[in-house]
Amino acid sequence: MATIKVKLIKSPVGKPESQRKVVEALGFRKVNQVIEKNDTPQIRGMINKINFMVEIID
């Protein structure tokens, strides 16, 4: 299965609780952390919800 690398570029501090929970559910702990997830529709939906806080890396 294809994977996708995602980098957290903005802090979730001060954001709504639903967005903070998505950041936590994706596995982010620090700003500038890069995680690798399977490229599924569920993960894509989570990324789209916080698209202004993350960056997709090639």
Secondary structure, 3 states (H helix, E strand, C coil): CCEEEEEECCCCCCCCHHHHHHHHHHCCCCCCCEEEEECCHHHHHHHHHCCCCEEEEC
